């Protein structure tokens, strides 16, 4: 079950989702093998205003996974007033939960440091003509 706080502008810095993985491993996982699958899951989440993944936009600030399959991610958005903040956070969280081997997921919305276009991947820069 996913638990979250209401997404009111004053609560944005407190938004954290926690939940179990949907297909946890019964034995220890190798973080270095699970990480690329987590990145692929995040690459399937798109910013609704720009047809680019949140990973390639540079919105993922931290992605950690341990041998028990516990995943922790910090992500941001391009602007604090983003009207789809809860949707993007929820989608990223659910995609990570669905990766085989994931035991638990904590997805946290952060605002520091503020997102900057310099965080765009080189491929996105080319795609957007920057």
N, C-alpha and C positions, 0 to 999 in steps of 0.2 A: 504494500500500500504506500502510495506517495503522500507525504505530508508537506504542506507548504503554508506559508503565511499569506494573508490577503495581499494583493499587489496594489497597495496604495503608494503614491509618490513618496510619502514620508518613510515608508517601510522598504523601499527598494534595496537599500544597503544590507538589509537583514534577510533577503530571500535565499533560502536554502531548501533544496529538495533532497530527501533521503529515501532509500528503498532497497529492497532485495534485488538481486539479479534474477533473471527468468530461467537461466540454465547454468547454475553454478557447478563448478567442477568438484568432484568428490576427493580429489587429490590436489596437492599444491600445483599452482600454475607457474609458468615462466613469464614473468612480466615483460621480458623483451620480445616474446612471441605474441602476447596479448595486446601490447601497445599498438602495433600496426592495425589490428582489428578495431581498436577503439578509435584511432584516427580515421579509419574508413567510415565508421559509424558517424563521427562528427562531420565528416565531409558530405554526408547525405542530408545534413540539416542546412537549409538555405535561409538567408536573410530574405524576408518576403518583399522588401523594397528593392533589393539588388539581387539579381539571380546568381549569387555567389555563395559558396558554403561558408559557414561561420568559422570553420578552421582556416580556410584560405583568406578570409578577411582579417585574420589575426585576432579574432575575438576570444580564442582560447589562451588564457594566460598560464594555466598550470594544468597538467594531466599526470596523475600519479597512479600507479597500480602496484600492489604488493603480491607476494606469493600465495596469499589466501584468496586473491581475486577481488580484493577491496579496491574500488576505484574512487578517486577524488579529483574533481575538476573545478577550476575557477574559470568563469567566462565573464565577458563583459559585452556590452552592446555599443553600437556606434554613437548613441546619445542617451543620456539618462531619461529623457522624456519619451523614449521609444514606446509607441502604443501597443506593440506586440511582444513586449518583454516577457510576459508570463508564457506566451505561446512558444517562443524560441527556447526558453529555459526548459519548459516541460518536454518539448520535442527532443532536445539534446539528452535530457535525463532518460527518457524512455528508450531512445536508440542505444544508449550505453547499457541500460539494463538488459537489453536483448542480445548482447554479445555473449556467445557461449564462453563459459569460464568465469564470468563476472558473478561474484557472490553478493556484493553490495555496491551501491553507488551513492555518492554525495555530490550534488551539483550545486555550486554556489555562484550567485551573481555578485560580481565585484565592480567597483567603479574606479579603483586606483591601481595602477595609473590610468588616467583617461585614455580611451582609444584614440589612435592617431592613424591617418592614412599611411604613414610610413610602415605600419605593421602588415600591410597587404603583401601577399606572396608575389614573387616575380611573375608567375603565370597570370595572376589576376591583374597585375599592372598592365601586362600586354593585352589581355582580354578587354580591359576597360580603356585602353589607349592612353595610359598615364605614363 
